[in-house]
């Protein structure tokens, strides 16, 4: 034995063992084993038998793993998977074990919670009647017959618990101001036993709306005419009329047949556009001929939308600067440029144009003052002349890289 310990073979083996030890020591010092927690890992489900469904999706879980730091640095939340196997599921509430899948080189520390409770329901069908509820009454001098609903029943499909809550279906029709037959489709609303609305996105209907026909009889000499908005004056060149809306757009008039048969429309009192620098909303009187009556009143609600007469121009490839970064590093951005859309009065753009090009001082930058430089998304900020407005910056955020 002493002869072996004094031999070159022994010292060679000893040197090899020492080298391997030093190699593992250095590696463990520079790349230690660490832990990392992934919060809000979505749990997927699989294997749910046909004819069953979940009452609600499982909530997220927390997964903590360990491994060498170099391996952890390359792992993101999307690489950690959590799932529940529902192949053996039956209707009712039960507890299921959360299974997991980790990238190679990582080990599980814990899953929290390790078990989750899920409620499984059966799919079913149910036929319910559809009725029509009428709101308000037709104008004086008119009458209405009982509504006819087609189809008179619909079939519901979905979770059995949700189906059990539904007692009937209903559509609603407002008869206020109606002076002629109504024939159209109305949306179906589901009701429970207390006639309260049931809203459940898991329920599907054989018909989302149904046809409704209501006969309205007239006992007076009357007719519907359109309403025209009278506009006067010229709006300032800095503004433009973006739209005019009249409510109601038609009104019911009554009177002798000889008078109303010659009337196709009623006009409002004039509205002076020269006085408008912002949108107008209010009630304006109708100019009603003598011996004619407007059933719903002689005023209409008018909205005139006024907008600034702005032009738009898009300036592409504006370089992005990095401001207030560390003195010992230079940073670039990904992407290096952005597109900026500005709005201004046409004359402002005309004044900035020369030789077919616009000379507008636009600067895009990222300000690192008060925040670190890392892999987060940074908002792109702009400097531009005060007479312009920013409509859009594309993209709105960028990332940094160190030169």
Wavefront OBJ file of the C-alpha trace (Angstrom):
o trace
v 0.000 0.000 0.000
v 2.827 2.392 0.891
v 4.401 1.637 -2.432
v 1.119 2.606 -4.205
v 0.846 5.843 -2.206
v 4.370 6.786 -3.243
v 3.744 5.953 -6.882
v 3.098 8.373 -9.756
v -0.242 6.696 -10.418
v -1.561 7.701 -6.982
v -0.455 11.306 -7.422
v -1.998 11.387 -10.892
v -5.357 10.129 -9.565
v -5.176 12.618 -6.697
v -4.485 15.503 -9.109
v -7.464 14.470 -11.294
v -9.814 14.343 -8.270
v -8.602 17.767 -7.113
v -9.157 19.219 -10.592
v -12.710 17.868 -10.776
v -13.420 19.230 -7.287
v -12.108 22.680 -8.201
v -14.122 22.650 -11.444
v -17.391 21.939 -9.599
v -16.510 24.455 -6.880
v -15.904 27.256 -9.376
v -19.048 26.367 -11.366
v -21.236 26.334 -8.250
v -19.784 29.671 -7.138
v -20.441 31.387 -10.465
v -23.736 29.589 -11.257
v -25.422 28.769 -7.929
v -28.726 26.970 -7.497
v -31.542 29.519 -7.027
v -35.335 29.590 -6.777
v -37.907 31.524 -8.786
v -41.658 32.007 -8.288
v -44.143 32.287 -11.154
v -47.385 33.953 -10.082
v -50.729 33.744 -11.885
v -49.938 30.654 -13.933
v -53.111 29.863 -15.875
v -54.513 26.374 -15.348
v -55.731 24.570 -18.450
v -58.198 21.695 -18.376
v -58.278 18.623 -20.587
v -60.263 15.454 -21.041
v -63.682 16.824 -20.005
v -66.217 14.157 -21.097
v -68.708 15.032 -23.818
v -71.961 16.479 -22.493
v -70.276 18.112 -19.483
v -68.860 21.591 -18.964
v -67.217 23.638 -16.243
v -69.354 26.057 -14.251
v -66.391 28.447 -14.344
v -62.762 28.260 -15.447
v -60.109 27.440 -12.803
v -58.209 30.321 -11.274
v -54.428 30.756 -11.574
v -51.877 29.040 -9.345
v -48.449 29.932 -8.019
v -45.502 27.692 -8.986
v -42.024 27.919 -7.425
v -39.071 26.124 -9.041
v -35.342 25.804 -8.459
v -32.340 25.231 -10.683
v -29.069 26.772 -11.735
v -29.276 30.533 -12.063
v -28.256 30.381 -15.724
v -31.229 28.110 -16.443
v -33.676 30.243 -14.438
v -32.661 33.405 -16.300
v -33.907 31.923 -19.583
v -37.308 30.779 -18.265
v -40.470 32.920 -18.535
v -44.017 32.481 -17.235
v -45.171 31.054 -20.557
v -42.663 28.182 -20.168
v -44.261 26.950 -16.922
v -47.484 24.977 -17.463
v -50.276 23.946 -15.091
v -53.208 21.700 -15.963
v -56.024 19.574 -14.564
v -57.089 16.213 -16.019
v -60.911 15.941 -16.061
v -61.281 12.577 -17.808
v -62.842 11.083 -14.679
v -65.025 14.124 -13.911
v -68.703 13.754 -13.017
v -71.440 16.380 -12.457
v -70.999 18.256 -9.189
v -68.196 19.860 -7.200
v -64.928 17.964 -6.708
v -61.271 18.581 -5.888
v -58.636 17.950 -8.555
v -54.840 17.799 -8.311
v -52.943 20.438 -10.291
v -50.416 18.886 -12.643
v -47.416 20.790 -13.902
v -44.829 20.833 -16.676
v -41.410 22.503 -16.272
v -38.565 23.249 -18.691
v -35.628 20.885 -18.635
v -33.149 21.527 -15.827
v -35.707 22.875 -13.328
v -37.218 21.179 -10.302
v -40.505 21.893 -8.544
v -40.433 23.463 -5.097
v -44.204 23.766 -4.697
v -47.526 24.383 -6.455
v -49.917 26.608 -4.520
v -52.669 25.568 -4.284
v -51.838 21.931 -4.967
v -55.532 21.053 -5.375
v -58.362 23.158 -6.804
v -62.114 22.739 -6.543
v -64.093 22.743 -9.787
v -67.812 22.356 -10.420
v -68.893 20.320 -13.435
v -72.387 20.699 -14.898
v -74.395 18.812 -17.529
v -75.452 20.252 -20.877
v -79.175 20.271 -21.526
v -82.053 21.758 -23.549
v -85.243 23.546 -22.529
v -88.210 24.968 -24.458
v -89.728 28.204 -23.113
v -92.619 30.407 -24.341
v -91.992 33.882 -25.791
v -94.361 36.745 -24.998
v -94.420 40.407 -26.027
v -94.650 43.116 -23.381
v -95.953 46.473 -24.639
v -94.766 49.701 -23.058
v -96.764 52.927 -22.938
v -99.734 53.542 -25.216
v -100.202 54.655 -28.787
v -101.011 58.390 -29.252
v -104.500 59.645 -28.604
v -106.800 58.750 -31.460
v -105.058 55.415 -32.168
v -105.529 51.861 -30.968
v -103.456 48.686 -31.096
v -104.310 44.984 -31.352
v -102.664 42.127 -29.435
v -99.063 41.502 -30.598
v -98.387 38.369 -32.642
v -94.994 36.729 -31.873
v -93.302 34.292 -34.283
v -92.008 31.810 -33.157
v -93.988 31.630 -29.934
v -91.401 29.320 -28.284
v -87.606 29.021 -28.392
v -85.184 26.278 -27.359
v -82.380 27.020 -24.890
v -79.152 25.009 -24.661
v -76.521 25.186 -21.936
v -75.657 24.146 -18.368
v -78.542 22.457 -16.609
v -78.283 24.702 -13.528
v -78.564 27.781 -15.710
v -81.514 26.273 -17.623
v -83.359 25.601 -14.375
v -83.322 29.329 -13.578
v -85.162 30.269 -16.791
v -88.948 30.300 -16.697
v -89.858 32.216 -19.877
v -88.656 34.556 -22.624
v -89.898 38.013 -23.492
v -89.549 40.859 -25.974
v -90.502 44.484 -25.311
v -92.148 46.964 -27.665
v -92.614 50.645 -26.856
v -95.856 51.880 -28.422
v -95.291 55.525 -27.472
v -95.547 57.693 -30.579
v -96.388 54.766 -32.885
v -99.113 55.545 -35.375
v -98.690 52.754 -37.894
v -98.391 48.986 -37.811
v -95.202 47.625 -36.296
v -93.591 44.676 -38.017
v -90.004 43.806 -37.170
v -87.685 41.709 -35.056
v -87.035 42.325 -31.369
v -84.297 40.871 -29.115
v -85.277 38.086 -26.717
v -84.719 38.507 -22.961
v -84.772 35.479 -20.616
v -86.733 35.720 -17.341
v -86.791 33.703 -14.112
v -89.823 32.830 -11.984
v -89.801 36.326 -10.423
v -89.768 37.894 -13.914
v -86.195 39.102 -13.383
v -83.798 39.067 -16.329
v -81.423 36.095 -16.556
v -78.065 36.927 -18.125
v -75.764 33.968 -18.704
v -73.382 33.894 -21.663
v -73.238 30.082 -21.461
v -76.857 29.794 -22.619
v -77.503 29.649 -26.356
v -80.899 30.384 -27.913
v -82.441 28.858 -31.003
v -83.465 32.427 -31.895
v -81.797 35.564 -30.503
v -84.711 37.656 -31.779
v -88.272 36.976 -32.926
v -90.704 38.578 -35.377
v -93.398 40.783 -33.836
v -96.436 42.204 -35.625
v -98.721 44.780 -33.997
v -101.636 46.284 -35.887
v -102.202 49.965 -35.024
v -105.473 51.543 -36.089
v -105.928 55.266 -36.732
v -109.082 57.166 -35.951
v -107.878 60.657 -36.818
v -106.856 62.320 -40.091
v -103.121 62.544 -39.642
v -99.793 61.744 -41.239
v -96.075 61.557 -40.526
v -93.795 64.162 -42.065
v -90.054 64.591 -42.003
v -88.273 67.318 -40.055
v -85.781 69.578 -41.861
v -83.158 71.622 -40.014
v -82.859 75.244 -41.166
v -79.238 76.477 -41.024
v -78.223 80.055 -41.746
v -74.931 81.966 -41.863
v -71.431 80.667 -42.640
v -69.328 78.856 -40.066
v -65.828 80.170 -39.284
v -63.147 78.628 -41.541
v -61.450 77.097 -38.496
v -64.436 74.839 -37.960
v -66.515 72.386 -39.931
v -69.995 70.906 -39.470
v -69.355 67.208 -38.897
v -72.995 66.183 -38.683
v -76.553 67.222 -37.914
v -78.930 64.953 -36.023
v -82.627 65.581 -35.425
v -84.719 63.652 -32.931
v -87.319 62.763 -33.879
v -86.587 62.837 -37.599
v -90.305 62.570 -38.343
v -93.335 63.946 -36.503
v -97.014 63.201 -36.579
v -99.294 66.051 -37.660
v -103.076 66.239 -37.566
v -105.574 68.469 -39.248
v -107.970 68.498 -42.157
v -107.054 66.271 -45.088
v -107.001 69.261 -47.446
v -104.320 70.923 -45.323
v -102.026 68.068 -44.280
v -102.095 66.301 -47.662
v -100.001 69.187 -49.043
v -97.406 69.046 -46.265
v -94.430 66.715 -46.753
v -92.111 68.194 -44.096
v -91.800 70.747 -41.315
v -88.817 73.094 -40.955
v -87.203 74.266 -37.739
v -86.514 77.850 -36.828
v -83.145 78.936 -38.331
v -79.904 78.196 -36.458
v -77.059 80.679 -37.138
v -73.838 78.761 -37.927
v -71.753 81.949 -37.751
v -72.326 82.029 -33.988
v -71.131 78.440 -33.395
v -67.584 77.599 -32.287
v -68.525 74.347 -30.569
v -71.132 71.628 -30.927
v -74.761 72.665 -30.427
v -77.381 70.629 -28.607
v -80.844 71.866 -27.718
v -84.528 72.019 -28.508
v -85.682 74.121 -31.467
v -89.240 75.025 -32.384
v -90.848 73.821 -35.584
v -92.488 76.264 -37.974
v -96.012 74.832 -37.929
v -98.646 76.097 -40.383
v -101.926 77.362 -39.000
v -104.708 74.786 -38.466
v -102.058 72.036 -38.091
v -101.112 70.359 -34.821
v -98.012 68.315 -34.038
v -99.055 65.413 -31.816
v -95.755 65.091 -29.931
v -95.154 68.831 -29.495
v -93.775 71.583 -31.685
v -90.106 71.225 -30.592
v -87.420 68.803 -31.779
v -84.028 67.959 -30.289
v -81.162 68.991 -32.571
v -77.482 68.146 -32.300
v -75.014 69.940 -34.590
v -71.538 68.466 -34.258
v -68.831 71.096 -34.762
v -65.217 70.019 -35.172
v -61.996 71.899 -35.732
v -61.117 71.973 -39.411
v -57.847 70.145 -38.914
v -55.681 68.411 -41.485
v -53.510 65.398 -40.685
v -50.027 64.463 -41.806
v -47.937 61.415 -40.911
v -44.165 61.749 -40.520
v -42.306 58.474 -40.766
v -39.009 57.252 -39.338
v -38.569 59.825 -36.567
v -35.420 58.672 -34.669
v -35.870 57.928 -30.956
v -33.352 59.465 -28.531
v -32.486 58.071 -25.094
v -32.237 60.855 -22.526
v -30.902 60.932 -18.959
v -29.337 57.498 -19.208
v -26.295 56.375 -17.164
v -23.090 58.208 -18.057
v -21.129 54.988 -18.440
v -23.404 53.434 -21.086
v -24.960 54.250 -24.411
v -28.388 52.931 -25.311
v -30.204 52.333 -28.530
v -33.891 51.595 -29.045
v -35.903 48.797 -30.656
v -37.309 49.891 -33.033
v -34.936 52.825 -33.688
v -37.667 55.040 -35.201
v -41.381 55.783 -34.840
v -44.094 57.221 -37.065
v -45.888 60.328 -35.799
v -49.238 61.665 -37.049
v -49.921 65.359 -36.349
v -53.064 67.441 -36.786
v -53.226 71.196 -37.375
v -55.113 73.796 -39.346
v -54.383 73.486 -43.081
v -52.705 76.903 -43.123
v -50.270 75.799 -40.404
v -49.143 72.878 -42.563
v -48.973 75.173 -45.587
v -46.669 77.566 -43.706
v -44.381 74.666 -42.753
v -44.177 73.356 -46.324
v -41.230 74.115 -48.574
v -40.450 72.420 -51.856
v -43.044 69.743 -51.250
v -41.586 68.856 -47.826
v -42.605 69.835 -44.310
v -40.097 71.455 -41.995
v -41.487 70.614 -38.574
v -39.208 70.059 -35.597
v -40.393 66.717 -34.184
v -38.282 64.913 -31.606
v -39.048 61.498 -30.160
v -37.310 60.324 -27.009
v -37.312 58.033 -24.001
v -36.553 59.690 -20.651
v -34.710 57.411 -18.181
v -34.764 60.009 -15.413
v -35.987 58.314 -12.251
v -36.250 54.848 -13.793
v -33.756 52.046 -14.505
v -32.677 50.857 -17.912
v -33.849 47.266 -18.291
v -36.066 45.077 -20.483
v -39.325 46.874 -19.772
v -41.420 48.769 -22.332
v -40.752 52.519 -22.322
v -43.289 55.096 -23.456
v -42.201 57.210 -26.410
v -42.421 60.950 -25.627
v -42.525 63.782 -28.143
v -41.435 67.362 -28.568
v -43.208 69.313 -31.294
v -44.400 72.855 -32.042
v -47.346 74.073 -29.974
v -49.582 74.725 -32.986
v -49.854 70.990 -33.674
v -51.728 68.173 -32.004
v -50.513 64.584 -31.758
v -52.991 62.140 -33.260
v -50.948 58.947 -33.103
v -47.474 57.583 -32.302
v -46.638 54.179 -33.740
v -45.368 52.259 -31.904
v -46.226 53.892 -28.588
v -43.598 51.950 -26.623
v -40.075 50.747 -27.368
v -37.346 48.714 -25.693
v -33.701 49.536 -24.990
v -30.443 47.813 -25.769
v -26.966 48.684 -24.570
v -24.313 49.562 -27.175
l 1 2 3 4 5 6 7 8 9 10 11 12 13 14 15 16 17 18 19 20 21 22 23 24 25 26 27 28 29 30 31 32 33 34 35 36 37 38 39 40 41 42 43 44 45 46 47 48 49 50 51 52 53 54 55 56 57 58 59 60 61 62 63 64 65 66 67 68 69 70 71 72 73 74 75 76 77 78 79 80 81 82 83 84 85 86 87 88 89 90 91 92 93 94 95 96 97 98 99 100 101 102 103 104 105 106 107 108 109 110 111 112 113 114 115 116 117 118 119 120 121 122 123 124 125 126 127 128 129 130 131 132 133 134 135 136 137 138 139 140 141 142 143 144 145 146 147 148 149 150 151 152 153 154 155 156 157 158 159 160 161 162 163 164 165 166 167 168 169 170 171 172 173 174 175 176 177 178 179 180 181 182 183 184 185 186 187 188 189 190 191 192 193 194 195 196 197 198 199 200 201 202 203 204 205 206 207 208 209 210 211 212 213 214 215 216 217 218 219 220 221 222 223 224 225 226 227 228 229 230 231 232 233 234 235 236 237 238 239 240 241 242 243 244 245 246 247 248 249 250 251 252 253 254 255 256 257 258 259 260 261 262 263 264 265 266 267 268 269 270 271 272 273 274 275 276 277 278 279 280 281 282 283 284 285 286 287 288 289 290 291 292 293 294 295 296 297 298 299 300 301 302 303 304 305 306 307 308 309 310 311 312 313 314 315 316 317 318 319 320 321 322 323 324 325 326 327 328 329 330 331 332 333 334 335 336 337 338 339 340 341 342 343 344 345 346 347 348 349 350 351 352 353 354 355 356 357 358 359 360 361 362 363 364 365 366 367 368 369 370 371 372 373 374 375 376 377 378 379 380 381 382 383 384 385 386 387 388 389 390 391 392 393 394 395 396 397 398 399 400 401 402 403
